[in-house]
Amino acid sequence: MGHEIWADGAAYEAYVGRWSRTVAAEFLRWLDVPPGRRWLDVGCGTGALTAMVLAGAAPAHVAGVDRSEGFVRHARAGTAPASFQVGDARALPLPDGSVDVVVSGLALNFVPDPARAVAEFARVLRPAGVAAAYVWDYAGGMAMMRHFWDVAAELDPAAAALDEGRRFPVCAPEPLRTLWVDAGLRTVSVRAVEVPTVFADFADFWTPFLGGQGAAPGYVRSLAEADRAALRDRLADRVPAEPDGSIRLTARAWAVRGTAAGSAPAQGS
């Protein structure tokens, strides 16, 4: 994980942030939380999921927590009226039973102890509150990354060790279900969320890998110019292009939800 950096919000948006918004919208439709609830977005990153909550879930309040000061600055600048703070998913800066909904988008696999994080989700929930998250299906369903790592490993076998599909076993249905059940959450369910990722041309596909945010862009940044060019050229040959030059791929995430024990409080209480 030595190549992985998460600090530049604009670079992250160009890389995967733009696709995460589409996943977030489908995720929130699935949750179908009534209006007037208090939400917490853990690992809020640049605020993509928080913004979707504000736009479509009619919350009473939304707070975001992320360990990256750079991401929190980006979120604060563009996601009013939510509140954001730097914090650790394993020790959330909130009291017990203080929110109705805890969500986490594309972040849980980066927490060193995800079981501890999900236990924290459960701790801060009110009775019958909802805890839910989604993560990319790195092993097979996130096509832009799958193409990248398959080509990178062909050219440099050492790159395989950085592949998120190998590094993040939590990004699959049964590990996610187990995390939720072990945290004491009830009525746990898991589903796939698949969205199109359409690139105007190969430059639109390749340029975000130059931003340095995340494992693949960090790996690209570490390469000598000749090796970077070889990777770019082989990817250009490999990814499927339409007659108009566009590249039409799909991205799949796994989503999980569960509820805290107890009866729901009255709205606004």
C-alpha positions as CSV (number, residue, x, y, z in Angstrom):
1,M,0.0,0.0,0.0
2,G,3.0,2.3,-0.3
3,H,1.7,3.9,-3.4
4,E,-1.7,4.8,-2.0
5,I,-2.4,8.5,-1.2
6,W,-5.8,10.0,-0.4
7,A,-5.6,13.8,0.0
8,D,-6.4,15.6,-3.3
9,G,-10.2,15.9,-3.6
10,A,-10.2,17.2,-7.2
11,A,-8.0,14.3,-8.4
12,Y,-10.1,11.8,-6.6
13,E,-13.3,13.2,-8.3
14,A,-11.7,12.8,-11.7
15,Y,-10.6,9.2,-10.9
16,V,-13.6,7.5,-9.3
17,G,-15.6,10.2,-7.5
18,R,-17.6,10.9,-10.7
19,W,-18.8,7.3,-10.8
20,S,-19.4,7.0,-7.0
21,R,-22.2,9.6,-7.3
22,T,-24.2,7.3,-9.6
23,V,-23.7,4.4,-7.2
24,A,-24.7,6.6,-4.3
25,A,-28.0,7.5,-5.9
26,E,-29.0,3.9,-6.5
27,F,-27.8,3.0,-3.0
28,L,-30.0,5.6,-1.4
29,R,-33.0,4.5,-3.4
30,W,-32.5,1.0,-2.0
31,L,-32.3,2.3,1.6
32,D,-35.5,4.3,1.2
33,V,-35.0,6.1,4.5
34,P,-38.0,8.4,5.6
35,P,-37.4,12.1,5.7
36,G,-36.3,14.1,8.8
37,R,-33.6,11.7,10.0
38,R,-30.1,12.4,11.3
39,W,-27.4,10.9,9.0
40,L,-23.7,10.2,9.5
41,D,-21.5,9.6,6.5
42,V,-18.3,7.7,7.6
43,G,-15.3,7.9,5.3
44,C,-17.2,10.8,3.5
45,G,-14.3,11.6,1.3
46,T,-15.0,14.5,-1.0
47,G,-18.7,14.5,0.0
48,A,-20.3,12.7,-2.9
49,L,-22.6,10.5,-0.8
50,T,-23.3,13.4,1.6
51,A,-24.4,15.5,-1.3
52,M,-26.7,12.8,-2.6
53,V,-28.3,12.5,0.9
54,L,-28.9,16.2,1.0
55,A,-30.4,16.2,-2.5
56,G,-32.7,13.2,-2.2
57,A,-33.3,12.0,1.4
58,A,-34.7,15.2,3.0
59,P,-32.5,14.7,6.1
60,A,-32.8,16.7,9.4
61,H,-29.0,16.9,9.5
62,V,-26.0,15.2,7.8
63,A,-22.5,15.0,9.3
64,G,-19.4,13.6,7.6
65,V,-16.3,12.1,9.0
66,D,-13.1,11.3,7.2
67,R,-9.5,10.7,8.2
68,S,-8.1,12.9,5.3
69,E,-7.9,16.6,6.1
70,G,-7.6,17.3,2.3
71,F,-10.9,15.4,1.6
72,V,-12.7,17.2,4.5
73,R,-11.6,20.6,3.2
74,H,-12.9,19.6,-0.3
75,A,-16.2,18.4,1.2
76,R,-16.7,21.5,3.3
77,A,-16.1,23.8,0.3
78,G,-18.8,22.1,-1.8
79,T,-21.4,20.4,0.4
80,A,-23.4,22.9,2.5
81,P,-25.2,22.7,4.9
82,A,-23.7,19.4,6.0
83,S,-21.0,19.5,8.7
84,F,-17.7,17.7,8.4
85,Q,-14.8,16.8,10.6
86,V,-11.6,14.8,10.5
87,G,-12.0,11.6,12.4
88,D,-11.4,7.8,12.6
89,A,-14.1,5.3,11.6
90,R,-12.8,3.1,14.5
91,A,-13.5,5.8,17.1
92,L,-16.3,8.0,15.8
93,P,-16.5,11.4,17.5
94,L,-20.2,11.0,18.4
95,P,-22.1,9.8,21.5
96,D,-24.0,6.6,21.7
97,G,-27.4,6.5,20.0
98,S,-27.1,9.9,18.4
99,V,-28.0,9.3,14.7
100,D,-30.7,7.5,12.8
101,V,-28.6,6.4,9.8
102,V,-25.0,5.6,9.3
103,V,-23.7,5.2,5.8
104,S,-20.3,4.6,4.3
105,G,-19.5,4.8,0.6
106,L,-16.4,3.2,-0.9
107,A,-14.4,3.5,2.3
108,L,-14.8,0.5,4.6
109,N,-12.1,-1.6,2.9
110,F,-9.5,1.2,3.7
111,V,-10.2,1.0,7.4
112,P,-7.4,-1.2,9.1
113,D,-10.0,-2.9,11.3
114,P,-13.4,-2.9,9.5
115,A,-15.1,-5.0,12.2
116,R,-14.2,-2.2,14.8
117,A,-15.6,0.4,12.4
118,V,-18.9,-1.4,11.9
119,A,-19.2,-1.9,15.7
120,E,-18.9,1.9,15.9
121,F,-21.6,2.3,13.3
122,A,-23.9,0.2,15.6
123,R,-22.8,2.1,18.7
124,V,-23.9,5.6,17.4
125,L,-27.2,4.4,16.0
126,R,-30.5,5.1,17.7
127,P,-32.8,2.1,18.2
128,A,-33.9,0.6,14.9
129,G,-31.5,2.9,13.1
130,V,-30.0,1.9,9.8
131,A,-26.3,1.1,9.1
132,A,-25.4,0.6,5.5
133,A,-22.3,0.8,3.2
134,Y,-21.1,0.0,-0.3
135,V,-17.7,-0.9,-1.6
136,W,-16.4,-1.5,-5.1
137,D,-16.3,-5.1,-6.4
138,Y,-12.6,-4.8,-7.1
139,A,-12.1,-8.5,-7.8
140,G,-14.2,-8.5,-11.0
141,G,-16.9,-5.9,-11.2
142,M,-15.0,-2.6,-11.3
143,A,-14.0,-2.9,-15.0
144,M,-11.8,0.2,-15.3
145,M,-9.6,-1.0,-12.4
146,R,-9.7,-4.6,-13.5
147,H,-8.4,-3.7,-17.0
148,F,-5.7,-1.6,-15.4
149,W,-4.3,-4.1,-12.9
150,D,-4.5,-7.0,-15.4
151,V,-2.3,-5.1,-17.8
152,A,0.0,-3.7,-15.1
153,A,0.7,-7.2,-13.8
154,E,1.5,-8.4,-17.3
155,L,4.2,-5.8,-17.6
156,D,5.3,-5.8,-14.0
157,P,4.4,-8.9,-11.9
158,A,5.2,-7.0,-8.7
159,A,2.2,-4.8,-9.5
160,A,-0.2,-7.6,-8.6
161,A,0.5,-7.1,-4.9
162,L,-1.1,-3.6,-5.2
163,D,-4.3,-4.9,-6.9
164,E,-7.3,-4.0,-4.7
165,G,-9.0,-7.2,-5.8
166,R,-6.4,-9.1,-3.9
167,R,-5.9,-6.7,-1.1
168,F,-9.5,-6.2,0.0
169,P,-11.3,-9.5,0.7
170,V,-14.0,-7.5,2.6
171,C,-15.3,-6.3,-0.8
172,A,-17.6,-9.3,-1.4
173,P,-21.1,-10.3,-0.2
174,E,-20.3,-12.8,2.5
175,P,-17.6,-10.9,4.3
176,L,-19.8,-7.8,4.3
177,R,-22.7,-9.8,5.7
178,T,-20.5,-11.2,8.4
179,L,-19.3,-7.8,9.5
180,W,-22.9,-6.6,9.9
181,V,-24.1,-9.7,11.7
182,D,-21.1,-9.8,14.1
183,A,-21.8,-6.1,15.0
184,G,-25.2,-7.1,16.3
185,L,-27.1,-5.6,13.4
186,R,-30.3,-7.2,12.3
187,T,-32.2,-8.0,9.1
188,V,-29.0,-7.8,7.2
189,S,-29.1,-7.8,3.4
190,V,-26.6,-7.5,0.6
191,R,-27.1,-6.6,-3.0
192,A,-25.1,-5.6,-6.1
193,V,-25.3,-2.1,-7.5
194,E,-24.0,-1.8,-11.1
195,V,-23.7,1.4,-13.0
196,P,-22.3,2.4,-16.5
197,T,-18.9,4.1,-16.6
198,V,-18.6,5.7,-20.1
199,F,-15.4,7.5,-21.1
200,A,-15.5,9.9,-24.1
201,D,-12.2,8.4,-25.4
202,F,-9.0,6.8,-24.2
203,A,-7.6,10.1,-22.9
204,D,-10.7,10.4,-20.7
205,F,-10.0,6.9,-19.4
206,W,-6.3,7.3,-18.9
207,T,-5.8,10.8,-17.6
208,P,-7.4,10.2,-14.2
209,F,-4.8,7.5,-13.6
210,L,-2.2,10.3,-13.6
211,G,-3.7,12.1,-10.6
212,G,-1.9,10.2,-7.9
213,Q,-5.0,9.4,-5.7
214,G,-5.4,5.8,-4.9
215,A,-3.5,2.6,-5.6
216,A,-3.5,2.6,-9.4
217,P,-2.7,6.3,-9.9
218,G,-0.1,6.0,-7.2
219,Y,1.5,3.1,-9.0
220,V,1.4,5.1,-12.3
221,R,3.1,8.0,-10.6
222,S,5.9,5.7,-9.3
223,L,6.9,4.5,-12.8
224,A,9.6,5.8,-15.0
225,E,8.3,7.6,-18.1
226,A,9.1,4.7,-20.4
227,D,7.3,2.2,-18.2
228,R,4.4,4.6,-17.9
229,A,4.1,4.9,-21.6
230,A,4.3,1.1,-22.1
231,L,1.4,0.7,-19.6
232,R,-0.6,3.4,-21.4
233,D,-0.1,1.9,-24.8
234,R,-1.0,-1.6,-23.8
235,L,-4.1,-0.4,-22.0
236,A,-5.1,1.5,-25.2
237,D,-4.9,-1.7,-27.1
238,R,-6.7,-3.7,-24.4
239,V,-9.8,-1.6,-23.4
240,P,-12.8,-2.1,-25.7
241,A,-13.5,1.1,-27.7
242,E,-16.7,1.8,-29.7
243,P,-16.5,3.1,-33.3
244,D,-16.8,6.7,-32.1
245,G,-13.8,6.1,-29.8
246,S,-15.8,6.0,-26.5
247,I,-15.1,3.3,-23.9
248,R,-18.2,1.9,-22.3
249,L,-17.5,-0.1,-19.2
250,T,-19.5,-1.0,-16.0
251,A,-18.7,-0.6,-12.3
252,R,-20.2,-2.9,-9.7
253,A,-20.4,-2.2,-6.0
254,W,-21.6,-4.5,-3.2
255,A,-24.0,-2.8,-0.8
256,V,-25.0,-4.0,2.7
257,R,-27.6,-2.8,5.2
258,G,-28.8,-3.8,8.6
259,T,-30.8,-2.3,11.5
260,A,-30.0,-1.7,15.2
261,A,-32.0,-3.5,17.8
262,G,-35.0,-1.7,19.4
263,S,-38.0,0.3,18.4
264,A,-37.6,3.4,16.2
265,P,-37.9,6.8,18.0
266,A,-40.6,9.2,17.0
267,Q,-39.6,11.4,14.1
268,G,-37.8,14.5,15.2
269,S,-37.1,13.1,18.7
